């Protein structure tokens, strides 16, 4: 079965299914009255006022405009402007930590992330109840401060590495790790340090019957923010729509699930270089669920052959794309397929859900690259800095030709939404 690529640490909290159809005729005026009443009952003032713009405008349109987040960040831009460096700083390899260095460089060169921490806006959102007591966020901000101070060419991230290991014990020591897995665990740790959502067991409530897909998406997003409310969520998390269609009665049920990144399969085509659009086409193509995978149709009340299809309901300000180069079939292997991807103006309108009215365009800001095989290798980062591209290989920083950005080693892509 095709994976949606949800962040593993939140997948268990995002399995609620909401149906978009009901029996009989629907009084749409009455449904809208119910929906309005319901939206008021679940309205979370703290989310709307403090999270940087994650209110109904985001959810109802299915599109995560970054304007609210950027407005919040820019209010502290004077503090961020005190950093005179250009970010062309290497990170010392502490012993097989190239996976960490490549991800940090990509995050450092994302303007939204960088300004949020350098402007010290994050201090307003620190949680006193997180496992790390805010230490991970503080050490990340300190590391970015050193990288953008203009005082050195190489920074040693010792304290940051220690904080990461305490936050996620799997990163204790100096064994080689996967950069995409590190990103997931690191973002989870930052989110926990900055989370202002409810504590305790997550409660899932069924919405009123007969709501439109857009209303259901809004319910799901608000429900998610009730417990997971941080600027990290607002920056990185999107909403995926999954549509299940019964082949017997054509009944459709819809599920909305948050995602932190999307893991895209690599098309296997001979003689041609696949592009990112073809990866998305494979990710969103209809999947037939038959045999042991047959789901139970809520209309037929029995297991039926169905089709399943993904589309994107909410586009995050920073879209992280993971190219699935490593296969676990039989034994771990690596695919070295070169995938062509746009550096500017990535257009994903073909993969937006029907409720998405204005699919955004994205510019590439960073790439985490992996060279080598499944047993040994090296991670480097390609990052855009003031319109120019540079190669970051641990302590080494060098200029990069635009024609060299797309390569068979591209592994994790960071796209930032165009303003």
N, C-alpha and C positions, 0 to 999 in steps of 0.2 A: 504494500500500500504506500502511496506517495506521501512523503512527509511534508508538512507545511513549513518546517523550519522554525518553529516556535522556540523561544529561549527555554532551555530545559528546566530552568529553575522556576518558571512560571506556568509551565504547561498544565500542571495538575489543577491550577486555579482558573483554567480557561476552557472548561469542557461543557459549560452549560449550553443547551441547544434551545433556540427560540424559533418557533414556527411562524411562517409568514402567511399562512392561509387558515381559514376556518370554514366550517360547513355552512351552507346556506348563503343568503344574500347579506351583504354588509351595509349597514347604515353608516356611511363615511362621516357624516356630520357628527353622529353620536360617538363614533370611534375617535374623532379628533377631540371632542370634549373630554373623553376619558383620558386621551393621551396628554392633553394639556394639564388635567388634574394630576395625572401620574407624574409628569415632569416636575410639577411644583413640589410634589411630595418627596421626590428624590433629589431635589436641587441641593447641591452642596456648596454653600456660600464660600467656604474656605477654599474650595477647589477653584471656583471661578475667580475669586478675588486675589488669590495668592500664588496660583500655580503658573502664572504666565500665560493665561489665555486658553484654558482647556475646557471652556464652557460649551454651551449648546451650539455656538457657531461652528465649532470644530466637528462635533458629533453629528449634527443634523445635516451638514453638507457632506460628511464623510471625508472631509479634507482638512488636514492639520495645518492650517495657516500658521506660519511661524511669527507673524507680526506681533502677537501678544508677548511671546517669549523674547523676541528681539527688543521690543519696547522696554521690557523689564531690565534686560541686560544693558541696553544703551543708557539707562538712567544712571548707571555706574560707570559709564565709559571714561569719565575723567580719571577715575582711579586706574582703569586699565591702560590709559594713555601714558602713565608714568613709566611704563616699561618700554625702553628705547631699543631693545634688541630686535633682530630680524627673524629670530627663530631658527637660524641656520646653525644649530648647535648639535653636536653628537652626544650620544649616551654611551657611557662605558659599559662594556659587556662584563657582567659580574660572574660569568660562568654559565654558558648556555642560556643566557637571558635575551638573546636576539629576538625571540618571539615577543617578549614584553616590550622591548625597545621599538620594534616596528609599529606596534599598536599605539604606543604612547606618542610617537611622532605623528601618526595619522590623526589622533585626537587633538594633539597640540596645534595642528594646522587646520582644524575646523574652527572657523571664526566664532560660531555660536558657543561651542564648548569653551574655547580659550577665554573669550570675554566674560563668560559667566563666572569663571573661577578667578581670573585676574582682576575683575572689577570688585571681587569679594562679595558679590550678591549671594553666593552660596552660604555665607555665614548667617544670613537671615533665615535660612531653611534647615539648619543643622538640627538633627533629631537627637534628643537626650536619651532616647530609649534604644538606640541601635546597638548591636553587639560591639561595634568598634567605637561607639561614643563619638563619632565624627572624625576619628583619626585618619581613616582612609581618604576622606575628602580633603582634610587639612594637608596631608602629605602630598596628595596630587596637586593641590593648589601651590604648595611650596615648590614642588618640582617644576611646574609650569613657570613659576616666578623666576627660578634660576635659569630656565631655558630661554626666557625672553628678557632677561635683565641686561644683556649685552656685555656682561662682565667676563664671560669665558667661552671657549670654543667647544669644550667637552664638560658634561655634567655627570657626576656619579650618583646614580639613584639608589643608594644603599638604604636610606630610611624608607623610601617608597616601597622598595622590594620587601622590607621587613613588615610593613603594614599590609601589603598584599598577602603575604604568607600567613599572617595572623587572621586576616579576613577569610581566606580560602586556603585551608591547610594543604590542599593538593599541590600548592605552589611553594611549599617548604622545600628547601634544598635547591639544587642547581641542575636538575635533569631537564632535558629538552621537552618542551610542551608545544601544543598546538595554538597558534596565535588567535584563531577564531574562538576557541574554547576559553582562552584567557580573557578575551574581550567580553564574553558573556558573563563570566564570573566577576570581572572587574566592574562592569556596569551594574551588576546586581549589588555589589558592595557599596558603590557610590549611591545607588538608589536607596538602600537601607539607611545610609547615613543622612539622607536628605528627605526621607519619606515622612509626610505629614498626614498620611491616611490613618484610618481606624486600625486599632490593634485587635488581636484575637482571631477566632475562627471566622472565615469568610462566609457570609450568609448570602445565598442566591435566591432571589424572588422571581417568580414567573410574572412577566408583564401581562397587561390586559390582552385578551384575544383580539385578533383582527387588525393589529397594528401593521403599518407598512414596513417595508424593509428598512427605510431610513429611520423610522421611529424605534425599531428594534435595535438598530445599530447605536442609536443615541442611548438607549437603555443600557446596552452592554458596556459602552464606553464609560458612562457615569458610574455604573456598578463597579467597574474595574478601578476607577479613580477613587472610589470611596475608601479602598484599602491600599491602593498603590498610587500615591499622589506625590510626585516629586518632579523637579525640573528635568531630571534624567529621563523619566517617562515621557514628559512632554516633548523632549527633543528626539528621542530614539524610537518610541513605540508607535506602531501603526495598528490597523485593524484589518484582519483578513476575513473575507466573506466566503463561506463554503456552502454551496447549493447542492442538495441531494434530491434527485428526481427519480420517482418510482417508474419503472418501465411498464408496469401493469396498469396503473391508474393515472399516471402523470402527475401525481401529487408532489409538491415541492416543499421541502423543509429547509430552513436557513439557519446556519450557525455563524456567529461572529466571535472571532478569537483574536486577542492581542498578539502581536509578534514584535520581537526585538531585532530580528534580522530575518532575511529570507535566504534559505539554502536552495540554490538553483542547480538542477541537473545539467550536465554537459552533454549536448546532443552528439551522438557518434555518427559523423558523416565522413565519408571517404572523399578525399580530393578537394575539399572546400573548408574554409575557416568559418565556423559558426559565429554568430554575433550574439550580443546580449538579448536582443529581441527574440531570437530562436530559443534561448534558454528560458525566457519568460513564457514563450508559447508552450514549451514542453511542461513547464511547471503548472500552467493554468489549463492545459488540455483536459478534456473530459476523461475521467477514469471510470472504468466499468467495475462495479462491485458485484461479484457473482460467486457461486459456490459457497465456500466457508466464510467468505467476506460479505455475504448478503446481509444487509441491515433489515430491521423490522420497520415496515412502512406504518406510520401512525394512522393512515387512512384505511389501508387494507387489513391492518391488525395482524399481519404475518410477514415473515421474511420474504423479501422480493429482490429480484435483480434490480439494481439501481445504477445511476451514473452520478459521479461526484465531480464538481468543478470549483476551482478557486478563482477569486478576483479580489482586488484590493479596494477596501472600503474607505480606509483612512490612510493618507500618506503622511509620514512623519517628516519633520524638518530635516533630519539627517537619516537617509536611507542606507542601511548597511546590507550589502549583498555578498553572500558567501558562495563562491564557486566550488561545487562539490568534487574536488579533485581526488579525494581519498575514498577508496571503496573498501567495504568490509566483507565483500562476497568472497568466500573461501579463505582468502588471506588478504591482508591489507596491501593494496596497490595504489599507485598514484597515476592519475591521468594527466598527461602533459599537453592536452589539447589547447591550442591557442584560441582564445575567445576574443573577438573584436568588440570593444565597448567604446561608447562615445566619451570624450573628455568634456565636452560641453553639450548642454541642452538635451539630456536624456529625456525622452518623451515616453511615458507609460500609459497614455490615454487608452490604448487598445486593451489594457489589462485592468482598467478601473471598473468597479461595479456600476450597475445601472443608476445608483443613487449618487454617484460621484459626478458632479456637474462640471468641475473645473480641475482636471488632473494636472498636477504641477509639472514643471520641468526642473531637472537637476543638473548641477555641474559637479564634476569629479573633483574631490579635494585631496584624496589620499588612496594609496593602494598598499596593502601588506602582501609582499611577494614571498614565495617559498621556492628555493632552488634545492636540488638534491632529490633523494628518494624518501621512502617511508621510514627508513631506519636512521638516516642522518641527513642533515641539510642545514640551510641557513636562511634566516628571514631578514629582509631589508624592506624599507619603505620608500615609496615615491610620493612626494607631497608638493602641492601647489603653494607657493609663497609669493604674495604680491604679483600674481600673474605669471610667475616663472616656476619651472619645475626643478626639483632637486632630488638627489638620491641619498638616502640616509642608511648607512650600513654601520650600525653601532657608533663608534667614535668618528667615523669618516663621513664627511658631507661633501658632495660634489654636484655640479650642475648636470641637468638631464635634458636631453633633446626630446622635444614633444613626440617625435616619431618613435621613441624607445619606450613610451609609457605602456603601450599594449604589448604584452609578451605572454608566452606560455607559462610564466611563473606567477602571474596575477592570481591571488587567492581570496583576499577580502577587499571589497571595494567600498569606499566611503563617498557617498553623494550628498551634497548639500543643496537644499531647495533654493531655487532662484527667488530673489525678492520680488 
